[in-house]
Structures are given as structure tokens and as C-alpha cells.
Amino acid sequence: MLVEAKIIEFLQSNASVGWIAFFKNFTMLASILGLVVFAIIIFCKDKKLSFWFILTFGFVALFNLCIKYIFKRPRPFDSYDYIFNFGNEKGYSMPSSHSAIAGMITVFICYLAFKYSKSIAIRVLTIIVMVLFTAMICLSRMVLGVHYLTDTIAGVAEGVLIGFASIKSYMEISKRIKVRPTE
């Protein structure tokens, strides 16, 4: 864990006030603000999927909270005096909820791109932008001193897995609803 703490120390020692402010604002895209922004984007293309997205968002948040209470890993700023809590967070560290949400959002937005665009360029660009989005969320959590690298990796893995499972469930349910005769 000392290596991870040194990563955070390096990131914080090279961060300006403006950089910290940028990451404080950017990280909000993987919170309630992100829920609203991405739900609207998804709603514009697929109303049913936007409802499913909101349910999945809530599930990821609750599931993540349960996992935090299993691991009970202290936050970096609680363990190391030289790490600052720029994110004003409390509670446990492992896994990162923001990273989990970012991973889940990435799966949904990429699914949307693949479902509605035949353009390989659009699909590839969407993947690149969303992977960068997720990486920036993970970086923001470390710059703000609230998560270790492994917290963010675990969070992304959790969010991506739940996102894929949710999309798969959505596709199965959508197929079954379409097959039923109308009354």
C-alpha cells in the first residue's frame, strides 16, 4: 500500500489549486450529476434504456456500499498524514464508488453507440472517449486523496461487470416483451 500512497503523494504534490478544482468538478460526473447528464443522453436515444440505466446506477451505488463494509479499508488520508482529503470524503475506501459508476456509465454509453450507429469511427471514438472518461474519474479520485489505485481498479471492474450484466438482462427482457402478443 505504500507504493499506492506514494502515487497519491506524487499526484497531489504536482497539483495546482486549479487542477484540484478541475478534478473536484470532473469527479461529479460519476455522481448524481452524472446520473442526470447521462440519463438524459440515453433518454434522447432510448427511453426504456434510460430507465434501466437509472436502476443500474442505483444498484451499483448500493452494491458498492455493501462491499465497502466488507473490506472496511481506510481512506488514504486516514492512513497517511501527507495525503490530503481534497474530496471531503468520509467512510471506507475500497472499492471506489465513483470509479464503479464511471465503469457502468461507460458500458451503457458504448452499448448505445453500438446499438444506434453503424459507423465504425463513431463506435471507436465512443470507446476511446468513454475509456478516457473512466480513467479521468479514477485519476480524480487519487488526486483528491480519497482512493488508492487498487480502489479505482476494483471500482471500474465492479461497474463494468454490473454494467454488462445489466445490459444483457435488458436485452433479454426486451426480447421477451417484444415476443408477447399484444392484448
Steps between C-alpha positions, in 0.01 A plus 500: 500500500795729549558509122140605450535771765812627322303521174240719673772709666662554158169597340413742781846657519486586130140626502417868495194654663339519156578136431340395831194713417479341154504149647247592771261608224584221256447226758138617539429341158509165680247605763143630497598760238620217277178312559302796372732588207539145369136405565396795281746399227373142508135615521543696175583175317320229697241581767478145638878472525516827697269353764717186512809723531352677804420166667850371430655821633312451827596134517870577447490764775332264750714199407814711532399617846456137610845407370655796684365362828646158423852631428495795744816643345595840642530791261852607403480827696404300812811284468762751386552849644649630175185423296230768500124445477422747222180308422350547847412130512421280800452131548691213347718495192471162323359498233457845353131576442579774249720261301229232509242748375741617226554140388125438489436825310768403248331167431161666447630776271705254294197270471297796379765584237511143376121468494428823313807565286627291211808721468816329620657843554217606733520173689878517542487869595231426759712224653807726512311794653327283759818316599668840542200618703534201733878544528452868588247410770751252646778758483277760665432269793874459560585868447232590753664256743188293561593170331796277429571373149368153590176657629442659160592184307265291716227762455532505122498118485189492716322765293590342166389154612171629639454715189547203268268281710240776502517554123476124444193487727351800321546331161340176626204678654456713187493187283239333718277806511510534120410132452183516707183560302324827570171482682 
